[in-house]
Amino acid sequence: MSEPEEDFEAMFEASQQARRIEKGQTVEGTIVAIGPEVALVDVGGKSEAVIEIEELKDDGGKLEVAVGDRVRLTVVSTAGGLKLSRRLALGAATARQLEDAFHAGLPVEGKVERAIKGGFEVRIARQRAFCPISQIDIIREIDPARYEGRVFQFRIIEYKDNKNFVVSRRALLEEEQRANAAEVRRSIVEDAVMTGRVASVREFGAFVDLGGGVQGLLHVSEMGWARVADPSQVLRPGDEITVKVVRVDADKQKISLSLKQLQDDPWSKAHDTYPTGRVFNGRVTRVAEFGAFVELEPGIEGLVALSETSIARGGDLRKAFPAGDTIEVMVLDVDVATRRIRLSVTAVQQAHDSQEAREYSERTDAASPPRVGSLGDKLRQALKPPPEK
């Protein structure tokens, strides 16, 4: 390759790299020259990048860098060359730099100090800003305590002065979602295991954000092997969970998720765990006209049929077996194929009665005096001839 061709390729690559640098981007560069007011920084492109000298000094006014040092910087402007900021990259912006960040739409780093009426107080460098509660996150239902003390990136959406400005974290999250949505959708396929964040909880389940604003439904029946009556007792908005994708309907853009399919199926060992004739403690979950359902463990529920409840015909089954009560039941039969277990309270009572009868008999035998012979026995003994001498 000739020398002009090499020069052309080098220039083309440099121009391409410079073109890829955008406002708001964080870059690394090398200090190549330090002047009285600005310093020149090589960030790998052909265009000159400049940064004000004040940005490179500590609180005492002493220069913290030298020619050849590598520094991490934020691109403040690309018009007429690259203008950089070190304070924004370090999260230690001055009032003027915060105003520049507002006009340029640059992200700034802030720490959520505390929840206040209507939102949060956020500390950005030495300044305090307000973040409305609707702008702290994408999810609708939030627990303010989850955010206190945490550091996030924010965008300044209103700025009057350094003591009166409003920030939004949600704006940045929504931008990130739009940028990642297409890639996330490609990764969502059946049987994929993904980490997501609970966006909202409803009576029928929970919507989980899988990234890029793409949400799937975790139905209440897929939250676990145990019956879930109230999804809000299992999950809260903001919870990070790992789920399995069980179905993707591209036409309707619906994604079905599962938690329980990532857990061991308790029915796989039900025959060994619950042998026939054994007595277990269980929790009454619900009562129907034909009997009471009893949970032996999460995901394993059996039925005590009406005939096995020991309740007389016409008796109040719901009063005898209140939901939530713990009762003793005996296993009559286990059918893993149909996921059914027949239980009995009557059999438990009969077993207790038999045991009490045995114990009573044993106590009575132990307490009885030696047996006294009948009158006939005494007469026969008296009429016996004396032994020969």
Secondary structure by P-SEA (a helix, b strand, c coil): ccaaaaaaaaaaaaaaaaaacccccccccccccccccbbbbbccccbbbbbbccccccccccccccccbbbbbbbccccccbbbbcccccccccaaaaaaaaaabbbbbbbbccccccbbbbbcccbbbbbccccccccccccccccccbbbbbbbccccccccbbbbaaaaaaaaaaacaaaaaaaccccbbbbbccccccccbbbbbccccbbbbbcccccccccccccccccccccccccccccccccccbbbbbcccccccccccccccccccbbbbbbbccccccbbbbbccccbbbbbccccccccccccccccccccbbbbbbbcccccccbbbbbbaaaaaaaaaaaaaaaaaaaaaaacccccccaaaaaaaaacccccc
